[in-house]
Amino acid sequence: MPEDNFASASGPRVRFAPSPTGFLHVGGARTFIFNWLYARHNHGTMVLRLDDTDVERNTEASVQSIFDGLRWLELNWDEEYKQSERLALHRRAAESIFERGLAYRDFTAAQKQGSGVGDQGSERHDRRDAAEGEASSAQGAASPQGAWLFNPGMRELSGEESDRRAAAGEPFALRYRVPRGQDRMLRFADGVYGPQWKAADEVEDFALLRSDGMPTYHLASCVDDADLRISHIIRGQDHLTNTFKHMLIFEGLGAEPPRFAHLPLLVAPDGTKLSKRRHGPVVSVTTYRDAGFLPEAFINFLCLLGWSPKNDREFLALDELVSLFSLEGVNRANAVVNFKDEDPFDPKAVWLNAEHIRALAVEELSRRLEPIFEHAGLNATPEKLLAVTPLIRERIKLLVDAVSAADFFFVAKLPAYDPSELIPQKGDAALALRVLQCAEQVVAATPFDHDSLEQALRQAAASLGLKPGPMFQPIRVAVCGRKNAPPLFETMTVLEREVCLERIREAMGKMA
């Protein structure tokens, strides 16, 4: 059922529109996830649109990074488009707005170059649009705040003169003719921030087409949103002020504007907006993937940045997120991602990942660990890894932790370790040697299953006058190469008798 009257009766059409000018930012991933959840909660349609009209900054590496990140999340979308394949539509729309008298040609030479934006957490305003505005500012009219609004010499140019200069091949930018001097207020109701308004006199005559004929972000985005019948636009709060311009473009197109909802920004502990330049790779989605986060845990974490479920729970499976998600739960305050230089991941993200790891069935966790061990160069056969997985599941927070927790299961020879680790507390090398000699005899003669090994080794400890702890420590270090290891008897049965005997004998040699 739709959550409220913000959702259309036939189900909403939402979109995520990244610009391939960089990696997939965690803020962009959260925007995608919130759109996806809104669509799935309301039985709507999720559209992925690549806003790739900024040809100077687009790169194939960025396209690959965006798709790598989105595919890792394992959230499918229903329709896919490339904005660069729709340029003719954008230009026809600009011409239509011009023919209605709602735009004019600006022949002022652009003095600077810039670039466009998309709908990612790292998005920036269209600097090229601003540059072309600044080029006309010398003769422009100014607001009381001093911001450039329009160039009267261009805005009031006669149609005949404009046509003549265009026909002569003089380059121009096409600008929206924002209403002036009518006390008009631009308004829209935001799904998160509530009623928004701004005087039209405070909005500059923004560019629709650049002087090279390419559409600006503002035009292309709105034309595509109208053509693709996008009903709800859910995007970052840094686009809130853009929406006043977009409302004018939809009016110029004669199209019903979508509903808007703007999401709070993701910020660092110092309050600054997350950026790769300032905060490094922690702001990239693929960093979390490569560090061993589960996609479902990462989704769970991002959802809690700026949104709260009504039941106040934190550990949430994907189907629960779909069921609970609503824009009513989105906060207005910016969301802090808590990380430190020495610990790049938010502790809550790591905790949630550990919880999701423990929630996985052993078979599924084992399957997900296979590429981790393969990448580490360890020969972890699926059968043996399946046996090891339940022994380490409670001991790992990230998938990559499994390598350090279980590498000794998959090597022919243990790495070098400090022989003093074999010596029990309040014991000496002679005691360690006696324990290992006794253990060798027990392991060689005892049926090799958990219960039999435990019973026999506890009896051996009693015969040596030892408590279980001092007896088991030398054996654990001998077979695992470390004190901190999974449960001893389960570990030994997985390693099997001959491996255990070989390692115990090697440890005896260290104490001789």
GIMONOR-V794037 format. One record per residue. N is the residue number from 0. RES is the residue in three letters. SS is DSSP state (a for helix, b for strand, c for the rest). PSI is psi in whole degrees, -180 to 180 (999 if undefined). OMEGA is omega in degrees with one decimal (* if undefined). Layout:
n,res,ss,psi,omega
N,RES,SS,PSI,OMEGA
N,RES,SS,PSI,OMEGA
This chain:
n,res,ss,psi,omega
0,MET,c,140,175.6
1,PRO,c,145,-174.6
2,GLU,c,-31,-178.4
3,ASP,c,-171,-178.1
4,ASN,c,2,175.0
5,PHE,c,-22,-179.2
6,ALA,c,140,-179.6
7,SER,c,157,-175.8
8,ALA,c,-34,-177.0
9,SER,c,6,-177.8
10,GLY,c,135,-176.3
11,PRO,c,155,169.8
12,ARG,b,114,-178.6
13,VAL,b,164,-177.8
14,ARG,b,154,168.2
15,PHE,b,127,-170.9
16,ALA,c,75,-179.1
17,PRO,c,151,173.7
18,SER,c,125,-175.8
19,PRO,c,61,178.7
20,THR,c,8,179.4
21,GLY,c,-173,-179.2
22,PHE,c,170,173.9
23,LEU,c,111,-177.9
24,HIS,b,150,179.0
25,VAL,a,-32,175.9
26,GLY,a,-38,175.6
27,GLY,a,-40,178.1
28,ALA,a,-41,178.9
29,ARG,a,-40,177.1
30,THR,a,-45,177.5
31,PHE,a,-47,-176.8
32,ILE,a,-44,-179.5
33,PHE,a,-40,175.5
34,ASN,a,-45,-178.6
35,TRP,a,-45,179.4
36,LEU,a,-40,179.6
37,TYR,a,-43,179.2
38,ALA,a,-47,-176.7
39,ARG,a,-37,178.8
40,HIS,a,-36,-175.8
41,ASN,c,15,177.5
42,HIS,c,45,-178.1
43,GLY,c,-160,-174.6
44,THR,b,132,177.5
45,MET,b,120,-178.1
46,VAL,b,132,171.3
47,LEU,b,121,-179.9
48,ARG,b,120,178.7
49,LEU,b,111,-179.8
50,ASP,c,83,-169.4
51,ASP,c,35,-179.3
52,THR,c,-9,177.6
53,ASP,c,79,-169.6
54,VAL,c,-24,-177.8
55,GLU,c,-27,-174.5
56,ARG,c,-15,179.8
57,ASN,c,142,175.8
58,THR,c,150,176.7
59,GLU,a,-32,177.8
60,ALA,a,-38,178.2
61,SER,a,-42,177.1
62,VAL,a,-45,-179.2
63,GLN,a,-42,-179.7
64,SER,a,-42,179.9
65,ILE,a,-48,-178.8
66,PHE,a,-35,176.2
67,ASP,a,-46,-179.3
68,GLY,a,-44,-178.8
69,LEU,a,-41,179.7
70,ARG,a,-33,177.1
71,TRP,a,-35,179.5
72,LEU,a,-22,177.7
73,GLU,c,36,174.3
74,LEU,c,112,-174.5
75,ASN,c,153,172.9
76,TRP,c,163,-170.9
77,ASP,c,-32,-179.3
78,GLU,b,152,-177.7
79,GLU,b,137,-178.4
80,TYR,b,157,171.9
81,LYS,b,125,-176.8
82,GLN,a,-32,-178.0
83,SER,a,-19,178.3
84,GLU,a,5,-174.4
85,ARG,a,20,-175.1
86,LEU,a,-38,-179.8
87,ALA,a,-38,177.7
88,LEU,a,-42,-179.7
89,HIS,a,-44,-177.2
90,ARG,a,-38,176.7
91,ARG,a,-39,179.1
92,ALA,a,-42,177.9
93,ALA,a,-41,178.6
94,GLU,a,-39,178.7
95,SER,a,-43,178.4
96,ILE,a,-39,178.7
97,PHE,a,-44,-178.7
98,GLU,a,-25,177.5
99,ARG,c,3,178.8
100,GLY,c,14,-177.2
101,LEU,c,6,177.6
102,ALA,b,162,179.1
103,TYR,b,160,178.8
104,ARG,b,136,176.4
105,ASP,b,111,-174.9
106,PHE,c,6,179.6
107,THR,c,132,-178.4
108,ALA,c,131,175.6
109,ALA,c,132,-176.0
110,GLN,c,-13,-176.9
111,LYS,c,164,175.9
112,GLN,c,150,-179.9
113,GLY,c,-148,-175.9
114,SER,c,170,-173.9
115,GLY,c,-172,-175.1
116,VAL,c,171,170.6
117,GLY,c,-154,-175.7
118,ASP,c,51,177.2
119,GLN,c,167,176.8
120,GLY,c,-22,-179.9
121,SER,c,15,-172.8
122,GLU,c,151,178.2
123,ARG,c,155,178.6
124,HIS,c,161,-172.8
125,ASP,c,99,-175.0
126,ARG,a,-29,179.2
127,ARG,a,-40,175.9
128,ASP,a,-46,-179.2
129,ALA,a,-39,-179.7
130,ALA,a,-44,-179.4
131,GLU,a,-27,174.3
132,GLY,a,-43,-179.0
133,GLU,a,-30,-179.0
134,ALA,c,-24,-178.7
135,SER,c,2,-168.5
136,SER,a,-19,-176.8
137,ALA,a,-34,-179.4
138,GLN,a,13,-171.1
139,GLY,b,165,173.4
140,ALA,b,143,-176.0
141,ALA,b,147,174.2
142,SER,c,170,176.9
143,PRO,c,-26,178.9
144,GLN,c,-6,177.3
145,GLY,c,4,-179.7
146,ALA,c,143,178.6
147,TRP,b,135,-179.3
148,LEU,b,-50,-179.4
149,PHE,b,162,176.2
150,ASN,b,107,-178.0
151,PRO,a,-34,-178.8
152,GLY,a,-31,177.7
153,MET,a,-44,-177.8
154,ARG,a,-36,-175.8
155,GLU,c,9,178.1
156,LEU,c,136,-178.7
157,SER,c,154,178.6
158,GLY,a,-40,-179.4
159,GLU,a,-46,-179.8
160,GLU,a,-40,178.7
161,SER,a,-45,179.7
162,ASP,a,-41,-178.0
163,ARG,a,-46,-177.2
164,ARG,a,-36,177.4
165,ALA,a,-42,179.9
166,ALA,a,-29,179.4
167,ALA,c,-2,176.9
168,GLY,c,12,179.7
169,GLU,c,127,-177.6
170,PRO,c,150,179.9
171,PHE,c,155,167.7
172,ALA,b,145,177.1
173,LEU,b,125,-175.2
174,ARG,b,146,175.2
175,TYR,b,135,-179.7
176,ARG,c,86,-178.9
177,VAL,c,134,-179.2
178,PRO,c,136,-178.5
179,ARG,c,145,170.5
180,GLY,c,24,-178.7
181,GLN,c,9,-176.6
182,ASP,c,31,-177.6
183,ARG,c,137,176.5
184,MET,b,133,173.7
185,LEU,b,130,-174.1
186,ARG,b,150,167.2
187,PHE,b,157,178.6
188,ALA,b,117,-179.7
189,ASP,b,137,-176.7
190,GLY,c,-12,177.8
191,VAL,c,-48,-172.7
192,TYR,c,0,175.2
193,GLY,b,-161,-176.7
194,PRO,b,134,178.8
195,GLN,b,141,178.1
196,TRP,b,155,180.0
197,LYS,b,140,177.8
198,ALA,b,133,178.6
199,ALA,a,-30,179.3
200,ASP,a,-12,179.7
201,GLU,a,3,-179.6
202,VAL,c,128,-179.5
203,GLU,c,159,173.3
204,ASP,c,92,-171.7
205,PHE,c,156,-177.0
206,ALA,b,142,172.1
207,LEU,b,-44,174.0
208,LEU,b,138,175.2
209,ARG,c,172,-177.3
210,SER,c,-16,175.7
211,ASP,c,6,177.8
212,GLY,c,-3,179.4
213,MET,c,142,178.5
214,PRO,b,148,173.1
215,THR,c,167,176.5
216,TYR,a,-45,-176.2
217,HIS,a,-49,-177.8
218,LEU,a,-53,-174.8
219,ALA,a,-42,-178.6
220,SER,a,-47,-177.4
221,CYS,a,-40,179.5
222,VAL,a,-45,179.1
223,ASP,a,-40,178.7
224,ASP,a,-41,179.4
225,ALA,a,-45,-177.0
226,ASP,a,-36,-179.0
227,LEU,c,5,176.0
228,ARG,c,41,176.5
229,ILE,c,124,-175.0
230,SER,c,-25,-177.0
231,HIS,b,127,178.7
232,ILE,b,114,179.6
233,ILE,b,112,-173.1
234,ARG,b,180,-174.9
235,GLY,b,152,-178.5
236,GLN,a,-24,179.2
237,ASP,a,-5,173.7
238,HIS,a,2,-175.3
239,LEU,c,-46,-177.9
240,THR,c,-27,176.4
241,ASN,a,-27,-171.8
242,THR,a,-30,177.4
243,PHE,a,-41,175.8
244,LYS,a,-40,-177.3
245,HIS,a,-35,175.9
246,MET,a,-38,177.6
247,LEU,a,-40,179.7
248,ILE,a,-45,177.7
249,PHE,a,-38,176.3
250,GLU,a,-43,178.8
251,GLY,a,-30,178.1
252,LEU,a,-9,-175.1
253,GLY,c,30,-175.9
254,ALA,c,147,174.0
255,GLU,c,124,-178.1
256,PRO,c,149,174.3
257,PRO,c,169,168.1
258,ARG,b,146,-177.5
259,PHE,b,143,171.3
260,ALA,b,125,-177.3
261,HIS,b,137,-173.0
262,LEU,b,143,176.4
263,PRO,c,152,-177.4
264,LEU,c,158,171.3
265,LEU,b,128,-177.4
266,VAL,b,159,176.8
267,ALA,c,170,179.2
268,PRO,c,-27,178.9
269,ASP,c,4,176.2
270,GLY,c,-5,180.0
271,THR,c,149,179.5
272,LYS,b,138,-178.7
273,LEU,c,129,176.3
274,SER,c,149,-179.5
275,LYS,a,-38,-179.1
276,ARG,a,-39,-176.1
277,ARG,a,-36,-169.4
278,HIS,a,-3,172.8
279,GLY,a,-164,-171.7
280,PRO,a,-9,-178.7
281,VAL,a,-16,-179.0
282,VAL,a,0,-179.5
283,SER,b,135,-178.6
284,VAL,a,-41,-176.1
285,THR,a,-20,174.1
286,THR,a,-41,179.1
287,TYR,a,-40,177.3
288,ARG,a,-49,-175.7
289,ASP,a,-22,179.4
290,ALA,a,-7,176.3
291,GLY,c,24,173.1
292,PHE,c,145,170.0
293,LEU,c,140,179.9
294,PRO,a,-39,-178.9
295,GLU,a,-32,176.9
296,ALA,a,-41,178.5
297,PHE,a,-42,176.4
298,ILE,a,-47,178.1
299,ASN,a,-46,-179.6
300,PHE,a,-49,-178.1
301,LEU,a,-35,179.5
302,CYS,a,-31,-178.9
303,LEU,c,-3,175.5
304,LEU,c,91,178.1
305,GLY,c,3,178.1
306,TRP,b,143,179.4
307,SER,c,126,175.3
308,PRO,c,155,-178.1
309,LYS,c,-26,-178.9
310,ASN,c,0,176.2
311,ASP,c,14,174.9
312,ARG,c,157,179.6
313,GLU,c,-42,178.0
314,PHE,c,113,-175.5
315,LEU,c,128,173.9
316,ALA,c,165,-174.7
317,LEU,a,-42,-179.2
318,ASP,a,-31,175.9
319,GLU,a,-39,177.3
320,LEU,a,-43,178.4
321,VAL,a,-43,-177.8
322,SER,a,-37,-172.5
323,LEU,a,-18,-168.9
324,PHE,c,135,171.4
325,SER,c,153,178.4
326,LEU,a,-20,176.6
327,GLU,a,-26,-179.4
328,GLY,a,-3,-180.0
329,VAL,b,130,-179.5
330,ASN,c,160,177.1
331,ARG,c,-25,-179.0
332,ALA,c,147,176.4
333,ASN,c,149,-177.4
334,ALA,b,132,-176.9
335,VAL,b,128,171.0
336,VAL,c,110,-174.1
337,ASN,c,112,175.7
338,PHE,c,162,179.2
339,LYS,b,163,179.8
340,ASP,c,-39,-177.8
341,GLU,c,-12,179.9
342,ASP,b,94,-168.0
343,PRO,c,-11,-174.8
344,PHE,c,141,177.0
345,ASP,c,130,-179.4
346,PRO,a,-34,179.5
347,LYS,a,-36,177.8
348,ALA,a,-43,-179.7
349,VAL,a,-43,178.5
350,TRP,a,-45,178.8
351,LEU,a,-38,179.8
352,ASN,a,-42,177.9
353,ALA,a,-39,178.9
354,GLU,a,-41,179.4
355,HIS,a,-34,175.8
356,ILE,a,-46,-178.7
357,ARG,a,-24,-179.4
358,ALA,a,-16,-179.6
359,LEU,c,144,170.2
360,ALA,c,149,-177.7
361,VAL,a,-42,-178.6
362,GLU,a,-41,-178.8
363,GLU,a,-43,178.1
364,LEU,a,-41,178.5
365,SER,a,-42,178.7
366,ARG,a,-40,-178.6
367,ARG,a,-22,178.8
368,LEU,a,-20,-176.2
369,GLU,a,-51,-179.6
370,PRO,a,-24,178.3
371,ILE,a,-46,179.6
372,PHE,a,-36,177.2
373,GLU,a,-45,179.1
374,HIS,a,-32,179.6
375,ALA,c,-3,178.5
376,GLY,c,21,-180.0
377,LEU,c,137,-178.5
378,ASN,c,78,-179.5
379,ALA,c,97,178.6
380,THR,c,149,-179.4
381,PRO,a,-37,-178.4
382,GLU,a,-46,-178.7
383,LYS,a,-38,179.1
384,LEU,a,-37,177.3
385,LEU,a,-35,178.1
386,ALA,a,-32,-177.5
387,VAL,a,-34,-171.3
388,THR,a,-48,-179.9
389,PRO,a,-20,-180.0
390,LEU,a,-22,-175.3
391,ILE,a,-6,-173.4
392,ARG,a,-40,-178.9
393,GLU,a,-5,-172.6
394,ARG,a,-2,-176.1
395,ILE,c,145,175.9
396,LYS,c,-33,175.6
397,LEU,c,153,-178.6
398,LEU,c,-37,-178.1
399,VAL,c,-20,177.2
400,ASP,a,-22,-177.2
401,ALA,a,-30,-178.4
402,VAL,a,-50,-179.7
403,SER,a,-25,-179.7
404,ALA,a,-23,-170.1
405,ALA,a,12,-175.8
406,ASP,a,-31,-176.3
407,PHE,a,-17,176.7
408,PHE,a,-22,-166.9
409,PHE,a,19,177.3
410,VAL,c,147,179.5
411,ALA,c,-34,-178.3
412,LYS,c,134,-179.4
413,LEU,c,144,171.0
414,PRO,c,159,-179.6
415,ALA,c,139,175.6
416,TYR,c,164,-177.3
417,ASP,c,119,-179.6
418,PRO,a,-26,-179.8
419,SER,a,-20,178.0
420,GLU,a,-23,-179.4
421,LEU,a,-17,-173.7
422,ILE,c,123,179.3
423,PRO,c,157,176.3
424,GLN,c,138,-177.5
425,LYS,c,25,176.9
426,GLY,c,-171,178.4
427,ASP,c,-180,-177.6
428,ALA,a,-35,-179.6
429,ALA,a,-40,177.7
430,LEU,a,-44,178.9
431,ALA,a,-41,-179.6
432,LEU,a,-42,178.7
433,ARG,a,-41,178.5
434,VAL,a,-46,-176.7
435,LEU,a,-38,178.4
436,GLN,a,-42,178.3
437,CYS,a,-43,179.7
438,ALA,a,-39,179.1
439,GLU,a,-45,-178.8
440,GLN,a,-43,-178.8
441,VAL,a,-47,-177.4
442,VAL,a,-36,-178.9
443,ALA,a,-29,-171.2
444,ALA,a,-12,-172.2
445,THR,c,141,171.5
446,PRO,c,135,-167.4
447,PHE,c,71,172.6
448,ASP,c,165,-172.9
449,HIS,a,-55,-173.3
450,ASP,a,-42,-179.1
451,SER,a,-43,179.7
452,LEU,a,-46,-178.2
453,GLU,a,-47,-178.4
454,GLN,a,-45,-176.8
455,ALA,a,-41,-178.0
456,LEU,a,-30,175.2
457,ARG,a,-39,176.4
458,GLN,a,-39,178.8
459,ALA,a,-39,177.3
460,ALA,a,-44,179.9
461,ALA,a,-39,-179.7
462,SER,a,-27,177.9
463,LEU,c,0,-178.5
464,GLY,c,29,-177.6
465,LEU,c,151,168.1
466,LYS,c,164,-177.6
467,PRO,a,-39,-177.0
468,GLY,a,-57,178.9
469,PRO,a,-25,178.2
470,MET,a,-42,-171.5
471,PHE,a,-26,-176.4
472,GLN,a,-51,179.9
473,PRO,a,-36,-179.9
474,ILE,a,-43,-179.3
475,ARG,a,-48,180.0
476,VAL,a,-38,-178.7
477,ALA,a,-45,-173.9
478,VAL,a,-23,-176.2
479,CYS,a,-21,-178.0
480,GLY,c,15,-178.1
481,ARG,c,158,176.4
482,LYS,c,-39,-176.4
483,ASN,c,103,-174.6
484,ALA,c,168,177.3
485,PRO,c,171,-179.8
486,PRO,c,135,-167.9
487,LEU,a,-51,-170.6
488,PHE,a,-37,173.6
489,GLU,a,-39,179.5
490,THR,a,-44,-177.8
491,MET,a,-40,-178.8
492,THR,a,-34,177.5
493,VAL,a,-40,179.8
494,LEU,a,-30,-179.8
495,GLU,c,159,-168.0
496,ARG,a,-52,-172.7
497,GLU,a,-38,177.7
498,VAL,a,-44,179.2
499,CYS,a,-45,179.6
500,LEU,a,-44,-179.7
501,GLU,a,-42,-177.6
502,ARG,a,-35,176.8
503,ILE,a,-43,179.1
504,ARG,a,-38,177.8
505,GLU,a,-38,178.8
506,ALA,a,-36,176.7
507,MET,a,-38,179.1
508,GLY,a,-30,178.4
509,LYS,a,-24,-178.1
510,MET,a,-9,-176.7
511,ALA,c,999,*
